[in-house]
Structure formats: structure tokens, C-alpha cells
């Protein structure tokens, strides 16, 4: 659980979510391409990508003078598994509450 907190903190920003969405749908992209049409400076995009990289959600490789970023699906899968676990706990709690309420009727 403690390892999941930084991932969810990084995902708490709309710009970062948008970057992940683009990397997921379009594949590896340069900072220049990721900046296009966002209204956000390349420097700000770089900071957001660095934050995502620091928690393992993206990785970069140098291609000439540019950094090209790609999605780290394994880290997203770990976050998804954590959410599934929490969701299952909520489902179980709701089922217990329902059984309790129906038993007293």
C-alpha cells in the first residue's frame, strides 16, 4: 500500500492524466509532440513527465537531441490491481451490510 500512494499522487493531476492517455493511445512520443495542442509549455510538460517517471509510470529514451517517453504498463497494472483489491473489499462490505439489513427485516 505505501508504494501505491506516490502513483496515485502523480495521477491526481489532470495534465499528467492527459499525458498518460496520449502515451497509451498514441505510443511513444517526444516532449515536443506531447506539448502540441495542450496550451502548456514544454518546460511544464517536462516537469510533469519527470514526476510520472519518478514513480515509474513512464520511461524515456534519447533519440538524438530529444527524449521520447513511453508508458510503463506494468506500473499501471500494479495500481489497477490495488484498486481492484480495494473495490473487492468495498463490495464485500456492501454485501455484509445488505445481508445484515435484510436479516432484520
DSSP file (Angstrom, degrees, kcal/mol; ACC not computed):
  #  RESIDUE AA STRUCTURE BP1 BP2  ACC     N-H-->O    O-->H-N    N-H-->O    O-->H-N    TCO  KAPPA ALPHA  PHI   PSI    X-CA   Y-CA   Z-CA
    1    1 A X    >>        0   0    0      0, 0.0     3,-1.1     0, 0.0     4,-1.1   0.000 360.0 360.0 360.0 -45.0    0.0    0.0    0.0
    2    2 A X  H 3>  +     0   0    0      1,-0.3     4,-0.6     2,-0.2     3,-0.3   0.850 360.0  56.3 -59.6 -30.4    2.7    2.6    0.8
    3    3 A X  H 3> S+     0   0    0      1,-0.2     4,-0.6     2,-0.2    -1,-0.3   0.766 102.8  56.2 -70.7 -23.8    4.2    2.0   -2.7
    4    4 A X  H <> S+     0   0    0     -3,-1.1     4,-2.2     1,-0.2     3,-0.3   0.795  89.9  74.4 -77.7 -28.2    0.8    2.8   -4.3
    5    5 A X  H  X S+     0   0    0     -4,-1.1     4,-2.3    -3,-0.3     5,-0.2   0.894  94.4  48.4 -57.5 -47.0    0.5    6.3   -2.7
    6    6 A X  H  X S+     0   0    0     -4,-0.6     4,-2.3     1,-0.2    -1,-0.2   0.873 110.5  53.3 -63.2 -33.5    3.1    8.1   -4.9
    7    7 A X  H  X S+     0   0    0     -4,-0.6     4,-1.8    -3,-0.3    -1,-0.2   0.946 111.4  44.2 -63.5 -47.9    1.5    6.6   -8.0
    8    8 A X  H  < S+     0   0    0     -4,-2.2     4,-0.5     1,-0.2    -2,-0.2   0.841 111.2  54.7 -68.8 -31.5   -2.0    7.9   -7.1
    9    9 A X  H >< S+     0   0    0     -4,-2.3     3,-1.0    -5,-0.2    -1,-0.2   0.922 109.1  48.2 -63.9 -42.9   -0.5   11.3   -6.1
   10   10 A X  H >< S+     0   0    0     -4,-2.3     3,-0.8     1,-0.2    -2,-0.2   0.848 109.6  52.9 -65.3 -33.4    1.1   11.5   -9.6
   11   11 A X  T 3< S+     0   0    0     -4,-1.8    -1,-0.2     1,-0.2    -2,-0.2   0.544  87.7  84.8 -78.8  -6.1   -2.2   10.6  -11.2
   12   12 A X  T <  S+     0   0    0     -3,-1.0     2,-0.5    -4,-0.5    -1,-0.2   0.360  73.2  85.0 -78.8   7.1   -4.0   13.3   -9.3
   13   13 A X  S <> S-     0   0    0     -3,-0.8     4,-2.3     1,-0.1     5,-0.2  -0.937  70.9-144.9-113.5 128.4   -3.1   16.0  -11.9
   14   14 A X  H  > S+     0   0    0     -2,-0.5     4,-2.1     1,-0.2     5,-0.1   0.854 100.8  53.0 -59.9 -36.4   -5.2   16.4  -15.0
   15   15 A X  H  > S+     0   0    0      2,-0.2     4,-2.1     1,-0.2    -1,-0.2   0.925 109.9  48.1 -65.2 -42.8   -2.2   17.3  -17.2
   16   16 A X  H  > S+     0   0    0      1,-0.2     4,-2.4     2,-0.2    -2,-0.2   0.896 110.0  52.0 -65.1 -39.9   -0.5   14.1  -16.1
   17   17 A X  H  X S+     0   0    0     -4,-2.3     4,-2.4     1,-0.2    -1,-0.2   0.909 109.2  50.9 -61.5 -40.4   -3.6   12.0  -16.8
   18   18 A X  H  X S+     0   0    0     -4,-2.1     4,-2.4     2,-0.2    -2,-0.2   0.888 108.5  51.4 -63.9 -39.5   -3.8   13.6  -20.2
   19   19 A X  H  X S+     0   0    0     -4,-2.1     4,-2.5     2,-0.2    -2,-0.2   0.919 110.9  47.9 -63.2 -43.2   -0.1   12.7  -20.9
   20   20 A X  H  X S+     0   0    0     -4,-2.4     4,-2.3     2,-0.2    -2,-0.2   0.898 110.0  52.9 -64.3 -39.7   -0.7    9.1  -19.9
   21   21 A X  H  X S+     0   0    0     -4,-2.4     4,-2.2     2,-0.2     5,-0.2   0.931 111.3  46.1 -60.7 -45.3   -3.8    8.9  -22.1
   22   22 A X  H  X S+     0   0    0     -4,-2.4     4,-3.3     1,-0.2     5,-0.5   0.921 112.9  48.6 -65.2 -43.4   -1.9   10.1  -25.1
   23   23 A X  H  X S+     0   0    0     -4,-2.5     4,-1.2     1,-0.2    48,-0.3   0.864 112.3  50.8 -64.4 -34.1    1.0    7.8  -24.5
   24   24 A X  H  < S+     0   0    0     -4,-2.3    -1,-0.2    -5,-0.2    -2,-0.2   0.898 121.2  31.5 -68.8 -41.1   -1.4    4.9  -24.0
   25   25 A X  H  < S+     0   0    0     -4,-2.2    -2,-0.2    -5,-0.2    -3,-0.2   0.810 130.4  32.0 -89.6 -30.9   -3.3    5.6  -27.3
   26   26 A X  H  < S-     0   0    0     -4,-3.3    -3,-0.2     1,-0.3    -2,-0.2   0.567  98.0-135.0-106.0 -10.8   -0.5    7.1  -29.5
   27   27 A X     <  +     0   0    0     -4,-1.2    -1,-0.3    -5,-0.5    -2,-0.1  -0.392  61.2   0.7  85.5-169.0    2.5    5.2  -28.3
   28   28 A X  S    S+     0   0    0     -2,-0.1     2,-0.3    40,-0.1    42,-0.2  -0.253  72.2 178.9 -58.6 136.3    6.0    6.7  -27.5
   29   29 A X  E     -A   69   0A   0     40,-2.2    40,-3.2     4,-0.0     2,-0.1  -0.975  26.1-118.3-140.1 151.5    6.1   10.5  -28.1
   30   30 A X  E  >  -A   68   0A   0     -2,-0.3     4,-2.6    38,-0.3    38,-0.2  -0.381  34.5-108.3 -79.7 165.1    8.6   13.2  -27.7
   31   31 A X  H  > S+     0   0    0     36,-1.0     4,-1.8     2,-0.2     5,-0.2   0.885 121.3  56.3 -60.6 -38.3    8.2   16.2  -25.4
   32   32 A X  H  > S+     0   0    0      1,-0.2     4,-1.2     2,-0.2     3,-0.2   0.947 110.4  43.0 -58.7 -49.3    7.6   18.4  -28.5
   33   33 A X  H  4 S+     0   0    0      1,-0.2     3,-0.3     2,-0.2    -2,-0.2   0.896 113.1  52.3 -64.9 -40.1    4.7   16.1  -29.6
   34   34 A X  H  < S+     0   0    0     -4,-2.6    -1,-0.2     1,-0.2    -2,-0.2   0.782 108.7  52.0 -67.9 -25.2    3.3   15.8  -26.1
   35   35 A X  H >X S+     0   0    0     -4,-1.8     3,-1.9    -3,-0.2     4,-0.5   0.767  83.8 109.5 -79.9 -26.4    3.3   19.6  -25.8
   36   36 A X  T 3< S-     0   0    0     -4,-1.2    -3,-0.0    -3,-0.3    -4,-0.0  -0.255  91.2  -0.7 -59.1 129.4    1.4   20.2  -29.0
   37   37 A X  T 34 S+     0   0    0      1,-0.1    -1,-0.3     3,-0.0    -2,-0.1   0.532 103.9 102.2  75.1   6.9   -2.1   21.5  -28.6
   38   38 A X  T <4 S-     0   0    0     -3,-1.9    -2,-0.1     2,-0.2     3,-0.1   0.730  79.2-133.4 -93.6 -22.7   -2.0   21.4  -24.8
   39   39 A X  S  < S+     0   0    0     -4,-0.5     2,-0.4     1,-0.3    -3,-0.1   0.625  72.0 116.4  75.4  11.5   -1.6   25.1  -24.1
   40   40 A X  S    S-     0   0    0     -5,-0.5    -1,-0.3   -25,-0.0    -2,-0.2  -0.914  70.6-111.0-115.0 140.4    1.1   24.0  -21.6
   41   41 A X     >  -     0   0    0     -2,-0.4     4,-2.4     1,-0.1     5,-0.2  -0.228  22.9-116.9 -67.4 157.6    4.8   24.9  -22.1
   42   42 A X  H  > S+     0   0    0      1,-0.2     4,-2.7     2,-0.2     5,-0.2   0.872 117.2  56.3 -60.7 -36.6    7.4   22.3  -23.0
   43   43 A X  H  > S+     0   0    0      2,-0.2     4,-2.0     1,-0.2    -1,-0.2   0.904 108.3  46.1 -63.6 -40.8    9.1   23.1  -19.6
   44   44 A X  H  > S+     0   0    0      2,-0.2     4,-2.3     1,-0.2    -2,-0.2   0.905 112.0  51.0 -68.3 -40.8    5.9   22.3  -17.7
   45   45 A X  H  X S+     0   0    0     -4,-2.4     4,-2.8     1,-0.2    -2,-0.2   0.915 108.8  52.7 -60.8 -42.1    5.3   19.1  -19.8
   46   46 A X  H  X S+     0   0    0     -4,-2.7     4,-2.5     1,-0.2    -2,-0.2   0.916 108.6  49.4 -59.9 -44.0    8.9   18.1  -18.9
   47   47 A X  H  X S+     0   0    0     -4,-2.0     4,-2.0     2,-0.2    -1,-0.2   0.908 112.0  48.5 -62.7 -41.6    8.2   18.6  -15.2
   48   48 A X  H  X S+     0   0    0     -4,-2.3     4,-2.2     2,-0.2    -2,-0.2   0.917 112.1  48.5 -65.0 -42.6    5.0   16.5  -15.4
   49   49 A X  H  X S+     0   0    0     -4,-2.8     4,-2.6     1,-0.2    -2,-0.2   0.889 109.4  52.9 -64.9 -38.6    6.8   13.8  -17.3
   50   50 A X  H  X S+     0   0    0     -4,-2.5     4,-2.2     2,-0.2    -1,-0.2   0.891 108.7  50.5 -63.0 -38.5    9.6   13.8  -14.7
   51   51 A X  H  X S+     0   0    0     -4,-2.0     4,-0.8     2,-0.2    -2,-0.2   0.915 112.5  46.3 -64.7 -42.3    7.0   13.4  -12.0
   52   52 A X  H  <>S+     0   0    0     -4,-2.2     5,-2.6     1,-0.2     6,-0.7   0.878 113.0  50.2 -66.1 -37.3    5.5   10.4  -13.8
   53   53 A X  H ><5S+     0   0    0     -4,-2.6     3,-1.4     1,-0.2    -2,-0.2   0.863 101.6  61.9 -68.9 -35.4    8.9    8.9  -14.4
   54   54 A X  H 3<5S+     0   0    0     -4,-2.2    -1,-0.2     1,-0.3    -2,-0.2   0.757 109.2  41.8 -65.1 -23.6    9.9    9.3  -10.8
   55   55 A X  T 3<5S-     0   0    0     -4,-0.8    -1,-0.3    -3,-0.5    -2,-0.2   0.315 120.6-107.5-104.8   7.4    7.0    6.9   -9.8
   56   56 A X  T < 5S+     0   0    0     -3,-1.4    19,-0.3     2,-0.2    -3,-0.2   0.665  84.4 120.8  83.5  17.4    7.7    4.5  -12.7
   57   57 A X  S   <S+     0   0    0     -5,-2.6    15,-3.0    -6,-0.2     2,-0.3   0.754  79.7  18.1 -85.8 -24.6    4.6    5.4  -14.8
   58   58 A X  E     -B   71   0A   0     -6,-0.7     2,-0.3    13,-0.3    13,-0.2  -0.931  64.2-160.5-136.9 162.8    6.7    6.4  -17.9
   59   59 A X  E     -B   70   0A   0     11,-2.2    11,-2.5    -2,-0.3     2,-0.3  -0.959  10.4-146.6-138.6 160.5   10.2    6.0  -19.1
   60   60 A X  E     -B   69   0A   0     -2,-0.3     2,-0.3     9,-0.2     9,-0.2  -0.924   8.2-166.9-129.8 154.8   12.3    7.8  -21.6
   61   61 A X  E     -B   68   0A   0      7,-1.9     7,-3.0    -2,-0.3     2,-0.4  -0.976  29.1-114.4-132.2 148.6   15.0    7.1  -24.2
   62   62 A X  E     -B   67   0A   0     -2,-0.3     2,-0.4     5,-0.2     5,-0.2  -0.702  27.6-179.2 -84.2 131.0   17.2    9.6  -26.0
   63   63 A X  E >   -B   66   0A   0      3,-3.0     3,-1.7    -2,-0.4     2,-0.4  -0.868  67.1 -55.9-128.1  97.1   16.7    9.8  -29.7
   64   64 A X  T 3  S-     0   0    0     -2,-0.4     0, 0.0     1,-0.3     0, 0.0  -0.576 120.8 -17.7  68.8-125.2   19.1   12.3  -31.0
   65   65 A X  T 3  S+     0   0    0     -2,-0.4     2,-0.3    -3,-0.1    -1,-0.3   0.487 124.8  81.0 -91.0  -4.0   18.5   15.5  -29.1
   66   66 A X  E <  S- B   0  63A   0     -3,-1.7    -3,-3.0   -36,-0.0     2,-0.5  -0.696  70.0-134.3-107.1 155.5   15.1   14.6  -27.9
   67   67 A X  E     - B   0  62A   0     -2,-0.3   -36,-1.0    -5,-0.2     2,-0.5  -0.919  20.3-157.1-100.8 130.1   13.7   12.5  -25.1
   68   68 A X  E     -AB  30  61A   0     -7,-3.0    -7,-1.9    -2,-0.5     2,-0.3  -0.943   9.6-152.8-112.0 125.8   10.9   10.1  -26.2
   69   69 A X  E     -AB  29  60A   0    -40,-3.2   -40,-2.2    -2,-0.5     2,-0.3  -0.730  13.1-177.7-102.5 145.1    8.6    8.9  -23.5
   70   70 A X  E     - B   0  59A   0    -11,-2.5   -11,-2.2    -2,-0.3     2,-0.2  -0.956  32.2 -98.5-136.8 158.3    6.6    5.7  -23.3
   71   71 A X  E     - B   0  58A   0     -2,-0.3     2,-1.0   -48,-0.3   -13,-0.3  -0.510  21.1-141.1 -76.3 138.4    4.1    4.3  -20.9
   72   72 A X    >>  -     0   0    0    -15,-3.0     4,-1.4    -2,-0.2     3,-0.6  -0.812  21.0-176.0 -98.4  91.2    5.2    1.8  -18.3
   73   73 A X  H 3> S+     0   0    0     -2,-1.0     4,-2.6     1,-0.2     5,-0.2   0.816  74.5  63.9 -61.4 -33.7    2.2   -0.5  -18.4
   74   74 A X  H 3> S+     0   0    0      1,-0.2     4,-1.9     2,-0.2    -1,-0.2   0.909 102.8  48.6 -59.9 -42.2    3.5   -2.8  -15.6
   75   75 A X  H <> S+     0   0    0     -3,-0.6     4,-1.8   -19,-0.3    -1,-0.2   0.890 111.5  49.9 -66.8 -37.9    3.3    0.1  -13.0
   76   76 A X  H  X S+     0   0    0     -4,-1.4     4,-2.6     1,-0.2    -2,-0.2   0.884 107.9  54.2 -65.7 -37.5   -0.2    1.0  -14.2
   77   77 A X  H  X S+     0   0    0     -4,-2.6     4,-2.6     2,-0.2    -2,-0.2   0.884 105.8  52.6 -63.5 -38.2   -1.2   -2.7  -13.8
   78   78 A X  H  X S+     0   0    0     -4,-1.9     4,-2.0     2,-0.2    -1,-0.2   0.922 111.0  46.8 -63.0 -43.5    0.1   -2.7  -10.2
   79   79 A X  H  X S+     0   0    0     -4,-1.8     4,-2.3     1,-0.2    -2,-0.2   0.899 111.8  51.4 -63.5 -40.6   -2.1    0.4   -9.5
   80   80 A X  H  X S+     0   0    0     -4,-2.6     4,-2.4     1,-0.2    -2,-0.2   0.899 108.5  51.0 -63.9 -41.0   -5.1   -1.2  -11.2
   81   81 A X  H  X S+     0   0    0     -4,-2.6     4,-2.3     2,-0.2    -1,-0.2   0.890 108.8  51.9 -63.4 -39.2   -4.6   -4.4   -9.1
   82   82 A X  H  X S+     0   0    0     -4,-2.0     4,-2.4     2,-0.2    -2,-0.2   0.933 110.8  47.3 -62.4 -45.5   -4.5   -2.3   -6.0
   83   83 A X  H  X S+     0   0    0     -4,-2.3     4,-2.8     1,-0.2    -2,-0.2   0.880 110.3  52.7 -63.9 -37.7   -7.8   -0.5   -7.0
   84   84 A X  H  X S+     0   0    0     -4,-2.4     4,-2.3     2,-0.2    -1,-0.2   0.900 109.2  50.0 -63.5 -40.2   -9.4   -3.9   -7.8
   85   85 A X  H  X S+     0   0    0     -4,-2.3     4,-1.9     2,-0.2    -2,-0.2   0.932 112.5  45.8 -63.6 -46.3   -8.4   -5.1   -4.3
   86   86 A X  H  X S+     0   0    0     -4,-2.4     4,-2.1     1,-0.2    -2,-0.2   0.913 112.1  52.2 -63.2 -42.0   -9.9   -2.1   -2.6
   87   87 A X  H  X S+     0   0    0     -4,-2.8     4,-2.5     1,-0.2    -2,-0.2   0.890 107.5  51.9 -61.0 -40.1  -13.0   -2.4   -4.8
   88   88 A X  H  X S+     0   0    0     -4,-2.3     4,-2.4     2,-0.2    -1,-0.2   0.880 108.0  52.0 -64.5 -37.6  -13.5   -6.1   -3.8
   89   89 A X  H  X S+     0   0    0     -4,-1.9     4,-2.3     2,-0.2    -2,-0.2   0.909 110.6  47.9 -64.6 -40.9  -13.2   -5.0   -0.1
   90   90 A X  H  X S+     0   0    0     -4,-2.1     4,-2.6     2,-0.2    -2,-0.2   0.910 111.0  51.1 -65.1 -42.0  -16.0   -2.4   -0.7
   91   91 A X  H  X S+     0   0    0     -4,-2.5     4,-2.2     2,-0.2    -2,-0.2   0.913 110.9  48.4 -60.9 -42.5  -18.1   -5.0   -2.5
   92   92 A X  H  X S+     0   0    0     -4,-2.4     4,-2.3     2,-0.2    -1,-0.2   0.906 111.7  49.4 -64.9 -41.9  -17.7   -7.4    0.4
   93   93 A X  H  X S+     0   0    0     -4,-2.3     4,-2.3     1,-0.2    -2,-0.2   0.906 111.2  49.5 -64.4 -41.1  -18.6   -4.8    3.0
   94   94 A X  H  X S+     0   0    0     -4,-2.6     4,-2.5     1,-0.2    -2,-0.2   0.889 110.1  51.2 -65.0 -38.8  -21.7   -3.8    1.0
   95   95 A X  H  X S+     0   0    0     -4,-2.2     4,-2.5     2,-0.2    -2,-0.2   0.897 110.2  49.2 -65.3 -40.2  -22.8   -7.4    0.7
   96   96 A X  H  X S+     0   0    0     -4,-2.3     4,-2.3     2,-0.2    -2,-0.2   0.914 112.0  48.7 -64.5 -42.1  -22.4   -7.8    4.5
   97   97 A X  H  X S+     0   0    0     -4,-2.3     4,-2.7     2,-0.2     5,-0.2   0.925 111.7  49.2 -63.7 -43.9  -24.4   -4.7    5.1
   98   98 A X  H  X S+     0   0    0     -4,-2.5     4,-2.8     1,-0.2     5,-0.2   0.919 111.5  48.9 -61.2 -44.6  -27.1   -5.9    2.8
   99   99 A X  H  X S+     0   0    0     -4,-2.5     4,-1.9     1,-0.2    -1,-0.2   0.898 112.2  49.5 -62.9 -40.0  -27.3   -9.3    4.4
  100  100 A X  H  X S+     0   0    0     -4,-2.3     4,-1.3     2,-0.2    -2,-0.2   0.930 113.4  45.3 -64.3 -46.5  -27.5   -7.6    7.9
  101  101 A X  H  < S+     0   0    0     -4,-2.7     4,-0.5     1,-0.2     3,-0.3   0.915 114.5  47.9 -64.9 -44.4  -30.3   -5.3    6.8
  102  102 A X  H >< S+     0   0    0     -4,-2.8     3,-0.7     1,-0.2    -1,-0.2   0.834 107.1  57.4 -68.2 -31.0  -32.3   -8.0    5.1
  103  103 A X  H 3< S+     0   0    0     -4,-1.9    -1,-0.2     1,-0.2    -2,-0.2   0.846 106.2  49.5 -66.9 -33.4  -31.9  -10.3    8.0
  104  104 A X  T 3<        0   0    0     -4,-1.3    -1,-0.2    -3,-0.3    -2,-0.2   0.506 360.0 360.0 -85.3  -4.2  -33.5   -7.8   10.4
  105  105 A X    <         0   0    0     -3,-0.7    -1,-0.2    -4,-0.5    -2,-0.1   0.490 360.0 360.0 -78.7 360.0  -36.5   -7.1    8.1
